[in-house]
C-alpha cells in the first residue's frame, strides 16, 4: 500500500544529543532555522511526534507564520497540518497543549491504549492498531484515510530510530548546532538498532546562521517483500529513465536500475539505448554490470515495467537474464499488459526462479506516461 513521504526533522549538538537533562528545553536551532522549520511545517499535510515528546516538551506544533497559514487556506488546505502522535499505552495528559492548539489531531495507539485515551478524554481521533503498534499500518491509514501525502516527523529519538530501522524514512533533515552536551543521560537522536547498510545520499548542505542543515535520503534497498523508502526512490529513477527512451510504436519504453544491497548503484539502462534498437532496459543495465560481481546476488533490479517473460527479438527474456545474473529481488511499478504479448507474466518466471517480486502500484502512472501512445491515452 502507498505510504506518505516521511521526512524526519531534528536538530542535534555536535556530539549527537537532542537535548540536555536540564528543566528547560535546550534550544539547538538558530532563529533563522526555526523559521525554516516553520516553512517546512507549512508545506506538509501532517506533523508527527511521539508521546515522549508531548510529555517532555508540551509542544504546540503550529505553523507560526500568519502568511504561511493564509497561503495554505488559499490553496484549499486546512490552516494547520494534521497533528499526529503515537502512544502504545494511551496514557497522555489530556490538558497538554498538543490537543488544544492548531487543527485536527489523531492518536495512534493499541486496542488497550485506545480504551485508556478515551477514558481520559483525549481530544483527538483515537485510532487503535491492534495489540501492538505497527508503523506500516499507521502510515497506510494516514495515506488512505486521512489523505496525508507528506508527513513531517519531529521526534523524539525513539520514533526516529524506529522509522529508520524499519526503512520507512524517505528523508532526514538534520541540523547540526555548534555546541556540546556531553551528558550520557541526555537523549540522543538515534538509538541502537539494526539499520539498513550503506551510506545515505547527501541531497543538500546549507548554513543557516551558526547551524548547518544537512538533507539525506536512504539508498539501501529493502529486503524480501517489504518495500523500503529507498525502493521508492530507485523505482522513481527507473521511471525517469523510461522517459529517456526513443519512442516506438512496437515496444514499451522502460527504465531499469541495478542496486547492490548497500545502496551502491551497479548499473542503469533504458529501452533502445545506444545503437541497439531492440535492447530492453533490464538487458541494457545488466550488460553494464560485471557478471562476476558478487554483489549481484544481493542486488535488487528496479524496472518501471515488469520484466518480460517472452520476447521475439532475443532468445532470452529479461526475467531469465535477471535470474541468470544471480539477482533475486525485483521491484516494479506496472505489470505488463497484453499489448504485445498475451498473458505476459514475468513475475511468475522470476518467482519460479526463486526471486521476490515487489510491485509498487503508486508508480504505475509514472511508468505508463512515456507509453501513453501505446495504451490509447
Helices and strands as residue ranges (DSSP letters): E 5-12, H 31-43, E 46-50, H 51-57, H 66-74, E 82-86, H 97-100, E 105-109, H 111-120, E 125-128, H 135-144, E 150-153, H 157-165, E 171-176, E 201-208, E 211-217, H 229-242, E 255-259, E 265-270, H 281-288, G 294-298, E 300-303, H 318-324, E 329-332, H 346-352, E 356-359, G 361-363, H 364-369, G 372-374
